[in-house]
Amino acid sequence: MIEIKIISATPGISTHEQILQIIQSRNTGITVKEISKIINRPISMIQICLKNLIASKAIVTRKNRAGVGLIYYPGKVAAIKRAS
Protein backbone atom coordinates (compact mmCIF):
# COMPACT_ATOMS: atom_id res chain seq x y z
CA MET A 1 0.00 0.00 0.00
CA ILE A 2 1.24 3.50 -0.87
CA GLU A 3 1.53 5.94 2.01
CA ILE A 4 0.61 9.52 1.21
CA LYS A 5 1.96 12.30 3.41
CA ILE A 6 0.33 15.73 3.29
CA ILE A 7 2.84 18.54 3.69
CA SER A 8 2.22 22.17 4.45
CA ALA A 9 3.72 25.18 2.71
CA THR A 10 7.00 26.47 4.04
CA PRO A 11 6.95 29.91 5.62
CA GLY A 12 8.44 32.85 3.75
CA ILE A 13 7.82 34.56 0.45
CA SER A 14 5.97 32.70 -2.27
CA THR A 15 7.51 31.47 -5.50
CA HIS A 16 5.55 34.21 -7.27
CA GLU A 17 7.17 36.88 -5.10
CA GLN A 18 10.64 35.31 -5.45
CA ILE A 19 10.37 35.40 -9.23
CA LEU A 20 9.22 39.02 -9.23
CA GLN A 21 12.11 40.05 -6.94
CA ILE A 22 14.65 38.29 -9.17
CA ILE A 23 13.31 39.95 -12.32
CA GLN A 24 13.20 43.36 -10.66
CA SER A 25 16.83 43.01 -9.59
CA ARG A 26 17.95 42.20 -13.15
CA ASN A 27 17.45 45.27 -15.34
CA THR A 28 19.28 43.47 -18.17
CA GLY A 29 16.65 40.72 -18.21
CA ILE A 30 16.64 37.06 -17.27
CA THR A 31 15.58 33.77 -18.86
CA VAL A 32 13.24 31.17 -17.39
CA LYS A 33 16.19 28.74 -17.15
CA GLU A 34 18.18 31.21 -15.06
CA ILE A 35 15.22 31.78 -12.75
CA SER A 36 14.78 28.02 -12.39
CA LYS A 37 18.41 27.58 -11.34
CA ILE A 38 18.27 30.46 -8.83
CA ILE A 39 15.14 29.37 -6.96
CA ASN A 40 15.43 25.62 -7.59
CA ARG A 41 11.90 25.16 -8.95
CA PRO A 42 10.75 23.37 -12.11
CA ILE A 43 10.43 25.45 -15.25
CA SER A 44 6.77 24.46 -15.58
CA MET A 45 5.97 26.04 -12.18
CA ILE A 46 7.91 29.18 -13.07
CA GLN A 47 6.08 29.52 -16.39
CA ILE A 48 2.72 29.52 -14.60
CA CYS A 49 3.90 32.31 -12.29
CA LEU A 50 5.38 34.24 -15.22
CA LYS A 51 2.04 34.14 -17.09
CA ASN A 52 0.31 35.69 -14.07
CA LEU A 53 3.00 38.35 -13.70
CA ILE A 54 2.76 39.23 -17.40
CA ALA A 55 -1.04 39.48 -17.17
CA SER A 56 -0.74 41.87 -14.22
CA LYS A 57 1.90 43.87 -16.16
CA ALA A 58 4.42 43.42 -13.34
CA ILE A 59 6.88 42.10 -15.95
CA VAL A 60 7.33 42.35 -19.72
CA THR A 61 8.94 40.02 -22.24
CA ARG A 62 11.09 40.39 -25.31
CA LYS A 63 12.43 37.76 -27.67
CA ASN A 64 16.11 36.98 -27.33
CA ARG A 65 18.54 37.87 -30.11
CA ALA A 66 18.11 34.50 -31.78
CA GLY A 67 14.33 34.99 -31.76
CA VAL A 68 13.73 31.66 -30.06
CA GLY A 69 13.30 32.23 -26.30
CA LEU A 70 11.97 35.00 -24.11
CA ILE A 71 13.79 37.39 -21.80
CA TYR A 72 11.85 38.74 -18.81
CA TYR A 73 12.18 42.35 -17.63
CA PRO A 74 10.57 44.42 -14.87
CA GLY A 75 7.33 46.00 -16.06
CA LYS A 76 6.31 49.61 -15.68
CA VAL A 77 3.93 48.73 -12.83
CA ALA A 78 6.77 47.09 -10.89
CA ALA A 79 9.05 50.07 -11.49
CA ILE A 80 6.42 52.47 -10.18
CA LYS A 81 5.90 50.35 -7.03
CA ARG A 82 9.66 50.26 -6.35
CA ALA A 83 9.95 54.05 -6.69
CA SER A 84 7.19 54.74 -4.14
MOPAC internal coordinates of N, CA, C and O (Angstrom, degrees):
PM7 1SCF
backbone

  N    0.0000 0     0.00 0     0.00 0    0    0    0
  C    1.4345 1     0.00 0     0.00 0    1    0    0
  C    1.5366 1   109.19 1     0.00 0    2    1    0
  O    1.2310 1   120.76 1   -40.28 1    3    2    1
  N    1.3224 1   116.15 1   139.72 1    3    2    1
  C    1.4560 1   122.08 1  -179.87 1    5    3    2
  C    1.5232 1   108.92 1   -85.60 1    6    5    3
  O    1.2310 1   121.30 1   -47.70 1    7    6    5
  N    1.3359 1   115.12 1   132.30 1    7    6    5
  C    1.4574 1   119.96 1   177.36 1    9    7    6
  C    1.5188 1   108.85 1   -97.55 1   10    9    7
  O    1.2310 1   120.71 1   -51.89 1   11   10    9
  N    1.3150 1   116.25 1   128.11 1   11   10    9
  C    1.4612 1   121.53 1   179.77 1   13   11   10
  C    1.5250 1   108.16 1  -108.03 1   14   13   11
  O    1.2310 1   121.11 1   -51.52 1   15   14   13
  N    1.3284 1   115.48 1   128.48 1   15   14   13
  C    1.4601 1   120.54 1   179.17 1   17   15   14
  C    1.5307 1   108.18 1  -113.25 1   18   17   15
  O    1.2310 1   120.79 1   -54.22 1   19   18   17
  N    1.3087 1   116.10 1   125.78 1   19   18   17
  C    1.4591 1   122.33 1   178.14 1   21   19   18
  C    1.5309 1   107.60 1   -87.33 1   22   21   19
  O    1.2310 1   120.85 1   -53.03 1   23   22   21
  N    1.3131 1   115.97 1   126.97 1   23   22   21
  C    1.4574 1   120.12 1   179.10 1   25   23   22
  C    1.5193 1   109.71 1  -112.42 1   26   25   23
  O    1.2310 1   120.89 1   -24.81 1   27   26   25
  N    1.3008 1   115.90 1   155.19 1   27   26   25
  C    1.4664 1   119.37 1   178.23 1   29   27   26
  C    1.5225 1   109.07 1  -103.38 1   30   29   27
  O    1.2310 1   121.12 1   -17.65 1   31   30   29
  N    1.3097 1   115.47 1   162.35 1   31   30   29
  C    1.4599 1   121.21 1  -179.50 1   33   31   30
  C    1.5264 1   109.95 1   -66.96 1   34   33   31
  O    1.2310 1   121.29 1   -33.37 1   35   34   33
  N    1.3150 1   115.15 1   146.63 1   35   34   33
  C    1.4599 1   119.36 1   177.99 1   37   35   34
  C    1.5261 1   108.84 1   -80.09 1   38   37   35
  O    1.2310 1   120.72 1   -33.65 1   39   38   37
  N    1.3225 1   116.23 1   146.35 1   39   38   37
  C    1.4676 1   118.49 1   179.50 1   41   39   38
  C    1.5292 1   111.05 1   -69.19 1   42   41   39
  O    1.2310 1   120.93 1   -22.10 1   43   42   41
  N    1.3066 1   115.82 1   157.90 1   43   42   41
  C    1.4587 1   120.66 1   179.67 1   45   43   42
  C    1.5133 1   110.83 1   120.38 1   46   45   43
  O    1.2310 1   121.41 1     9.39 1   47   46   45
  N    1.3344 1   114.90 1  -170.61 1   47   46   45
  C    1.4637 1   118.48 1  -177.95 1   49   47   46
  C    1.5256 1   110.35 1   -74.45 1   50   49   47
  O    1.2310 1   121.35 1   -28.58 1   51   50   49
  N    1.3068 1   115.02 1   151.42 1   51   50   49
  C    1.4681 1   120.50 1  -178.20 1   53   51   50
  C    1.5281 1   110.97 1   -75.98 1   54   53   51
  O    1.2310 1   121.09 1   -14.22 1   55   54   53
  N    1.3066 1   115.52 1   165.78 1   55   54   53
  C    1.4650 1   121.06 1   177.00 1   57   55   54
  C    1.5201 1   109.73 1   -59.47 1   58   57   55
  O    1.2310 1   120.84 1   140.41 1   59   58   57
  N    1.3121 1   115.99 1   -39.59 1   59   58   57
  C    1.4732 1   122.78 1   178.01 1   61   59   58
  C    1.5294 1   110.32 1   -55.74 1   62   61   59
  O    1.2310 1   121.22 1   131.02 1   63   62   61
  N    1.3241 1   115.28 1   -48.98 1   63   62   61
  C    1.4728 1   120.95 1  -178.98 1   65   63   62
  C    1.5308 1   111.47 1   -68.24 1   66   65   63
  O    1.2310 1   120.35 1   141.96 1   67   66   65
  N    1.3403 1   116.94 1   -38.04 1   67   66   65
  C    1.4642 1   120.63 1   177.62 1   69   67   66
  C    1.5212 1   110.73 1   -60.35 1   70   69   67
  O    1.2310 1   120.85 1   134.57 1   71   70   69
  N    1.3192 1   115.98 1   -45.43 1   71   70   69
  C    1.4665 1   121.04 1  -179.28 1   73   71   70
  C    1.5211 1   110.24 1   -62.39 1   74   73   71
  O    1.2310 1   120.41 1   134.59 1   75   74   73
  N    1.3181 1   116.81 1   -45.41 1   75   74   73
  C    1.4681 1   120.74 1   179.99 1   77   75   74
  C    1.5292 1   110.65 1   -61.14 1   78   77   75
  O    1.2310 1   119.86 1   136.57 1   79   78   77
  N    1.3240 1   117.87 1   -43.43 1   79   78   77
  C    1.4679 1   121.31 1   178.93 1   81   79   78
  C    1.5243 1   111.42 1   -62.16 1   82   81   79
  O    1.2310 1   120.31 1   138.31 1   83   82   81
  N    1.3128 1   117.01 1   -41.69 1   83   82   81
  C    1.4717 1   121.17 1   179.91 1   85   83   82
  C    1.5227 1   109.97 1   -63.27 1   86   85   83
  O    1.2310 1   120.29 1   133.92 1   87   86   85
  N    1.3233 1   117.06 1   -46.08 1   87   86   85
  C    1.4658 1   121.01 1  -178.65 1   89   87   86
  C    1.5233 1   110.23 1   -65.56 1   90   89   87
  O    1.2310 1   120.15 1   139.18 1   91   90   89
  N    1.3172 1   117.32 1   -40.82 1   91   90   89
  C    1.4618 1   120.44 1   179.77 1   93   91   90
  C    1.5257 1   111.93 1   -65.45 1   94   93   91
  O    1.2310 1   120.35 1   151.11 1   95   94   93
  N    1.3157 1   116.94 1   -28.89 1   95   94   93
  C    1.4677 1   119.69 1  -179.19 1   97   95   94
  C    1.5271 1   112.34 1   -82.29 1   98   97   95
  O    1.2310 1   120.12 1   169.25 1   99   98   97
  N    1.3261 1   117.37 1   -10.75 1   99   98   97
  C    1.4639 1   122.06 1  -178.38 1  101   99   98
  C    1.5174 1   110.55 1  -113.45 1  102  101   99
  O    1.2310 1   119.86 1   -93.16 1  103  102  101
  N    1.3129 1   117.87 1    86.84 1  103  102  101
  C    1.4681 1   121.27 1  -179.97 1  105  103  102
  C    1.5199 1   112.24 1   -65.27 1  106  105  103
  O    1.2310 1   120.21 1   158.85 1  107  106  105
  N    1.3358 1   117.19 1   -21.15 1  107  106  105
  C    1.4656 1   120.70 1   179.99 1  109  107  106
  C    1.5201 1   112.37 1   -84.31 1  110  109  107
  O    1.2310 1   120.12 1   176.19 1  111  110  109
  N    1.3327 1   117.37 1    -3.81 1  111  110  109
  C    1.4557 1   121.55 1   178.57 1  113  111  110
  C    1.5109 1   112.16 1    95.43 1  114  113  111
  O    1.2310 1   121.16 1   -16.28 1  115  114  113
  N    1.3279 1   115.38 1   163.72 1  115  114  113
  C    1.4592 1   121.48 1  -178.23 1  117  115  114
  C    1.5252 1   108.76 1  -152.41 1  118  117  115
  O    1.2310 1   120.73 1   -30.70 1  119  118  117
  N    1.3217 1   116.21 1   149.30 1  119  118  117
  C    1.4682 1   121.41 1   179.08 1  121  119  118
  C    1.5276 1   110.00 1   -93.96 1  122  121  119
  O    1.2310 1   120.86 1   -15.39 1  123  122  121
  N    1.3112 1   115.96 1   164.61 1  123  122  121
  C    1.4661 1   121.22 1   178.75 1  125  123  122
  C    1.5342 1   109.97 1   -65.18 1  126  125  123
  O    1.2310 1   120.02 1   146.41 1  127  126  125
  N    1.3205 1   117.57 1   -33.59 1  127  126  125
  C    1.4687 1   121.05 1   178.18 1  129  127  126
  C    1.5218 1   111.44 1   -64.64 1  130  129  127
  O    1.2310 1   120.90 1   138.34 1  131  130  129
  N    1.3262 1   115.89 1   -41.66 1  131  130  129
  C    1.4666 1   120.04 1   179.02 1  133  131  130
  C    1.5302 1   110.59 1   -65.11 1  134  133  131
  O    1.2310 1   120.45 1   137.93 1  135  134  133
  N    1.3231 1   116.75 1   -42.07 1  135  134  133
  C    1.4635 1   120.79 1   178.28 1  137  135  134
  C    1.5271 1   109.53 1   -61.21 1  138  137  135
  O    1.2310 1   120.63 1   135.92 1  139  138  137
  N    1.3269 1   116.40 1   -44.08 1  139  138  137
  C    1.4569 1   121.95 1  -179.91 1  141  139  138
  C    1.5264 1   111.58 1   -58.21 1  142  141  139
  O    1.2310 1   120.45 1   137.02 1  143  142  141
  N    1.3152 1   116.74 1   -42.98 1  143  142  141
  C    1.4673 1   120.76 1   179.57 1  145  143  142
  C    1.5307 1   111.20 1   -66.78 1  146  145  143
  O    1.2310 1   120.34 1   140.01 1  147  146  145
  N    1.3306 1   116.96 1   -39.99 1  147  146  145
  C    1.4635 1   121.09 1  -176.71 1  149  147  146
  C    1.5251 1   111.98 1   -66.48 1  150  149  147
  O    1.2310 1   120.15 1   133.89 1  151  150  149
  N    1.3372 1   117.31 1   -46.11 1  151  150  149
  C    1.4670 1   119.34 1  -175.06 1  153  151  150
  C    1.5279 1   113.73 1  -100.87 1  154  153  151
  O    1.2310 1   120.56 1  -179.86 1  155  154  153
  N    1.3170 1   116.53 1     0.14 1  155  154  153
  C    1.4654 1   121.76 1   176.17 1  157  155  154
  C    1.5344 1   112.44 1    55.77 1  158  157  155
  O    1.2310 1   121.33 1  -128.21 1  159  158  157
  N    1.3183 1   115.06 1    51.79 1  159  158  157
  C    1.4687 1   122.07 1   176.52 1  161  159  158
  C    1.5237 1   108.00 1  -128.07 1  162  161  159
  O    1.2310 1   120.03 1   -26.62 1  163  162  161
  N    1.3312 1   117.54 1   153.38 1  163  162  161
  C    1.4696 1   119.41 1   178.74 1  165  163  162
  C    1.5253 1   112.13 1   -65.37 1  166  165  163
  O    1.2310 1   121.39 1   -32.18 1  167  166  165
  N    1.3171 1   114.95 1   147.82 1  167  166  165
  C    1.4663 1   120.80 1  -179.53 1  169  167  166
  C    1.5220 1   111.22 1   -57.95 1  170  169  167
  O    1.2310 1   120.06 1   142.80 1  171  170  169
  N    1.3260 1   117.49 1   -37.20 1  171  170  169
  C    1.4635 1   120.13 1  -179.39 1  173  171  170
  C    1.5263 1   111.66 1   -60.39 1  174  173  171
  O    1.2310 1   119.85 1   140.67 1  175  174  173
  N    1.3398 1   117.89 1   -39.33 1  175  174  173
  C    1.4602 1   121.66 1   178.38 1  177  175  174
  C    1.5279 1   110.31 1   -67.75 1  178  177  175
  O    1.2310 1   120.94 1   139.08 1  179  178  177
  N    1.3145 1   115.81 1   -40.92 1  179  178  177
  C    1.4616 1   120.84 1  -179.32 1  181  179  178
  C    1.5206 1   110.30 1   -65.20 1  182  181  179
  O    1.2310 1   120.12 1   140.15 1  183  182  181
  N    1.3275 1   117.37 1   -39.85 1  183  182  181
  C    1.4615 1   120.88 1  -179.90 1  185  183  182
  C    1.5224 1   111.87 1   -62.47 1  186  185  183
  O    1.2310 1   120.09 1   143.66 1  187  186  185
  N    1.3162 1   117.44 1   -36.34 1  187  186  185
  C    1.4692 1   120.71 1   177.40 1  189  187  186
  C    1.5248 1   109.84 1   -64.28 1  190  189  187
  O    1.2310 1   120.68 1   134.29 1  191  190  189
  N    1.3288 1   116.30 1   -45.71 1  191  190  189
  C    1.4702 1   120.37 1   178.39 1  193  191  190
  C    1.5262 1   111.12 1   -63.65 1  194  193  191
  O    1.2310 1   120.54 1   139.84 1  195  194  193
  N    1.3356 1   116.58 1   -40.16 1  195  194  193
  C    1.4627 1   120.60 1  -179.36 1  197  195  194
  C    1.5298 1   111.30 1   -62.90 1  198  197  195
  O    1.2310 1   120.25 1   140.44 1  199  198  197
  N    1.3350 1   117.13 1   -39.56 1  199  198  197
  C    1.4670 1   120.56 1   178.49 1  201  199  198
  C    1.5267 1   110.62 1   -60.19 1  202  201  199
  O    1.2310 1   120.63 1   138.11 1  203  202  201
  N    1.3317 1   116.40 1   -41.89 1  203  202  201
  C    1.4702 1   120.51 1   178.88 1  205  203  202
  C    1.5238 1   111.13 1   -66.74 1  206  205  203
  O    1.2310 1   120.25 1   139.58 1  207  206  205
  N    1.3145 1   117.12 1   -40.42 1  207  206  205
  C    1.4611 1   121.07 1   179.78 1  209  207  206
  C    1.5268 1   111.59 1   -67.41 1  210  209  207
  O    1.2310 1   120.49 1   143.74 1  211  210  209
  N    1.3268 1   116.66 1   -36.26 1  211  210  209
  C    1.4642 1   121.05 1   176.82 1  213  211  210
  C    1.5287 1   109.67 1   -66.94 1  214  213  211
  O    1.2310 1   120.45 1   136.17 1  215  214  213
  N    1.3211 1   116.75 1   -43.83 1  215  214  213
  C    1.4669 1   121.28 1  -179.68 1  217  215  214
  C    1.5280 1   111.45 1   -61.63 1  218  217  215
  O    1.2310 1   120.29 1   144.73 1  219  218  217
  N    1.3307 1   117.05 1   -35.27 1  219  218  217
  C    1.4637 1   120.56 1   179.80 1  221  219  218
  C    1.5346 1   112.18 1   -86.14 1  222  221  219
  O    1.2310 1   120.80 1  -179.11 1  223  222  221
  N    1.3348 1   116.07 1     0.89 1  223  222  221
  C    1.4683 1   124.12 1   178.84 1  225  223  222
  C    1.5283 1   112.98 1    64.23 1  226  225  223
  O    1.2310 1   120.61 1  -156.94 1  227  226  225
  N    1.3340 1   116.44 1    23.06 1  227  226  225
  C    1.4591 1   121.04 1   175.96 1  229  227  226
  C    1.5257 1   110.28 1   -75.77 1  230  229  227
  O    1.2310 1   121.03 1   154.35 1  231  230  229
  N    1.3487 1   115.63 1   -25.65 1  231  230  229
  C    1.4658 1   120.85 1   176.90 1  233  231  230
  C    1.5250 1   109.15 1  -136.72 1  234  233  231
  O    1.2310 1   121.36 1   -18.90 1  235  234  233
  N    1.3318 1   115.00 1   161.10 1  235  234  233
  C    1.4697 1   121.26 1   176.04 1  237  235  234
  C    1.5263 1   107.94 1  -128.89 1  238  237  235
  O    1.2310 1   120.97 1   -18.73 1  239  238  237
  N    1.3280 1   115.75 1   161.27 1  239  238  237
  C    1.4569 1   120.40 1   179.98 1  241  239  238
  C    1.5221 1   110.92 1  -123.77 1  242  241  239
  O    1.2310 1   121.97 1   -25.24 1  243  242  241
  N    1.3029 1   113.83 1   154.76 1  243  242  241
  C    1.4658 1   121.90 1   171.62 1  245  243  242
  C    1.5109 1   106.99 1  -142.36 1  246  245  243
  O    1.2310 1   120.74 1   -30.51 1  247  246  245
  N    1.3237 1   116.18 1   149.49 1  247  246  245
  C    1.4651 1   119.49 1   176.19 1  249  247  246
  C    1.5217 1   109.34 1   -71.02 1  250  249  247
  O    1.2310 1   121.18 1   -31.95 1  251  250  249
  N    1.3377 1   115.35 1   148.05 1  251  250  249
  C    1.4660 1   117.92 1   176.90 1  253  251  250
  C    1.5214 1   109.55 1   -73.35 1  254  253  251
  O    1.2310 1   120.73 1    -4.60 1  255  254  253
  N    1.3167 1   116.20 1   175.40 1  255  254  253
  C    1.4724 1   120.51 1  -174.81 1  257  255  254
  C    1.5234 1   113.09 1   -59.97 1  258  257  255
  O    1.2310 1   120.82 1   147.37 1  259  258  257
  N    1.3256 1   116.04 1   -32.63 1  259  258  257
  C    1.4606 1   119.73 1   179.15 1  261  259  258
  C    1.5254 1   111.80 1   -77.74 1  262  261  259
  O    1.2310 1   120.40 1   167.23 1  263  262  261
  N    1.3278 1   116.84 1   -12.77 1  263  262  261
  C    1.4605 1   120.98 1   179.02 1  265  263  262
  C    1.5080 1   113.94 1    78.44 1  266  265  263
  O    1.2310 1   120.23 1  -165.35 1  267  266  265
  N    1.3345 1   117.16 1    14.65 1  267  266  265
  C    1.4557 1   120.83 1  -176.08 1  269  267  266
  C    1.5293 1   112.38 1  -101.73 1  270  269  267
  O    1.2310 1   119.67 1   127.69 1  271  270  269
  N    1.3250 1   118.23 1   -52.31 1  271  270  269
  C    1.4589 1   122.50 1  -176.43 1  273  271  270
  C    1.5170 1   111.78 1  -105.12 1  274  273  271
  O    1.2310 1   121.33 1    -1.44 1  275  274  273
  N    1.3216 1   115.05 1   178.56 1  275  274  273
  C    1.4585 1   121.02 1   179.74 1  277  275  274
  C    1.5248 1   110.53 1  -111.36 1  278  277  275
  O    1.2310 1   121.39 1   -32.27 1  279  278  277
  N    1.3179 1   114.94 1   147.73 1  279  278  277
  C    1.4550 1   122.98 1   173.21 1  281  279  278
  C    1.5307 1   106.11 1  -114.12 1  282  281  279
  O    1.2310 1   120.45 1   -44.90 1  283  282  281
  N    1.3202 1   116.75 1   135.10 1  283  282  281
  C    1.4624 1   122.10 1  -176.51 1  285  283  282
  C    1.5210 1   110.05 1  -104.68 1  286  285  283
  O    1.2310 1   120.98 1   -45.78 1  287  286  285
  N    1.3439 1   115.72 1   134.22 1  287  286  285
  C    1.4620 1   123.62 1  -177.52 1  289  287  286
  C    1.5189 1   109.59 1  -128.70 1  290  289  287
  O    1.2310 1   120.19 1   -22.85 1  291  290  289
  N    1.3455 1   117.23 1   157.15 1  291  290  289
  C    1.4677 1   118.89 1   174.74 1  293  291  290
  C    1.5298 1   109.96 1   -62.34 1  294  293  291
  O    1.2310 1   120.42 1   -40.00 1  295  294  293
  N    1.3072 1   116.80 1   140.00 1  295  294  293
  C    1.4588 1   121.20 1   177.89 1  297  295  294
  C    1.5193 1   111.17 1   -85.84 1  298  297  295
  O    1.2310 1   120.88 1    -7.17 1  299  298  297
  N    1.3056 1   115.92 1   172.83 1  299  298  297
  C    1.4618 1   120.46 1   179.95 1  301  299  298
  C    1.5176 1   111.36 1   -65.53 1  302  301  299
  O    1.2310 1   120.25 1   144.12 1  303  302  301
  N    1.3241 1   117.12 1   -35.88 1  303  302  301
  C    1.4733 1   121.37 1   179.37 1  305  303  302
  C    1.5215 1   109.41 1   -62.45 1  306  305  303
  O    1.2310 1   120.16 1   136.33 1  307  306  305
  N    1.3339 1   117.30 1   -43.67 1  307  306  305
  C    1.4569 1   121.54 1  -179.21 1  309  307  306
  C    1.5235 1   110.71 1   -66.15 1  310  309  307
  O    1.2310 1   120.44 1   141.80 1  311  310  309
  N    1.3246 1   116.76 1   -38.20 1  311  310  309
  C    1.4639 1   120.83 1   179.74 1  313  311  310
  C    1.5235 1   110.71 1   -65.96 1  314  313  311
  O    1.2310 1   120.21 1   142.27 1  315  314  313
  N    1.3123 1   117.20 1   -37.73 1  315  314  313
  C    1.4587 1   121.10 1   179.33 1  317  315  314
  C    1.5371 1   109.79 1   -67.14 1  318  317  315
  O    1.2310 1   120.38 1   137.97 1  319  318  317
  N    1.3395 1   116.88 1   -42.03 1  319  318  317
  C    1.4623 1   120.64 1  -179.98 1  321  319  318
  C    1.5198 1   111.50 1   -64.41 1  322  321  319
  O    1.2310 1   120.27 1   142.48 1  323  322  321
  N    1.3509 1   117.09 1   -37.52 1  323  322  321
  C    1.4663 1   120.23 1   179.43 1  325  323  322
  C    1.5233 1   111.04 1   -67.15 1  326  325  323
  O    1.2310 1   120.17 1   143.64 1  327  326  325
  N    1.3286 1   117.29 1   -36.36 1  327  326  325
  C    1.4565 1   121.96 1  -176.89 1  329  327  326
  C    1.5309 1   112.20 1   -70.70 1  330  329  327
  O    1.2310 1   120.52 1   151.61 1  331  330  329
  N    1.3359 1   116.61 1   -28.39 1  331  330  329
  C    1.4784 1   118.91 1  -177.71 1  333  331  330
  C    1.5047 1   113.46 1   -89.34 1  334  333  331
  O    1.2310 1   120.10 1   180.00 1  335  334  333

